[in-house]
């Protein structure tokens, strides 16, 4: 299953609506996959979004931190970052994984997120940007756009 940036943002917002406002003071997005969902959830909940260094300073003294990631399956990534045994929220939960405090969808499929897209190189990044801003990529001539960009860079 391929997830676009717009889908990830929309699903992250739906996830945020399941989390009670006022319960958390901070959100820590797990790098890299938790960045988009974490920022979306943090803004919706109107709480401070912590960097890794800020989280490390506060994790033992604050229980009101919500850890956010894109998906949970083995819990290895979450356990690596969850230094204070805080609640966890994810957009997707693999069907065999134990349930986090909050999750939006259960999936059985292999999930490819925009930050780990199989589209590599400048073409892939350009396609990701176009998808992010909502342009239908099937109507875009990527080669032509790349030529225009290269021309702008050399003049």
GIGI-V852490 format. One record per backbone hydrogen bond with DSSP energy under -0.5 kcal/mol. CO is the residue of the C=O (numbers start at 1). NH is the residue of the N-H. If there is no record, write none. Layout:
# GIGI-V852490
CO | NH
CO | NH
This chain:
# GIGI-V852490
1 | 112
4 | 8
5 | 9
6 | 10
7 | 11
8 | 12
9 | 13
10 | 14
11 | 15
12 | 16
13 | 17
14 | 18
15 | 18
16 | 19
20 | 23
25 | 48
26 | 66
27 | 29
27 | 50
28 | 68
30 | 34
32 | 35
33 | 37
34 | 38
35 | 39
36 | 40
37 | 41
38 | 42
39 | 43
40 | 44
41 | 45
42 | 46
42 | 47
48 | 27
48 | 50
50 | 29
51 | 55
52 | 56
53 | 57
54 | 58
55 | 59
58 | 61
58 | 62
64 | 25
64 | 26
65 | 67
65 | 87
66 | 28
67 | 89
68 | 30
69 | 91
70 | 92
72 | 94
75 | 79
76 | 80
77 | 81
78 | 82
81 | 83
82 | 85
87 | 67
88 | 101
88 | 102
89 | 69
90 | 104
91 | 104
91 | 105
92 | 72
93 | 107
94 | 97
102 | 90
105 | 93
107 | 95
111 | 113
112 | 3
113 | 116
114 | 117
118 | 120
120 | 124
121 | 125
122 | 126
123 | 127
124 | 128
125 | 129
126 | 130
127 | 131
128 | 132
129 | 133
130 | 135
131 | 134
135 | 137
136 | 139
137 | 140
140 | 142
141 | 145
142 | 146
143 | 147
144 | 148
145 | 149
146 | 150
147 | 151
148 | 152
149 | 153
150 | 154
151 | 155
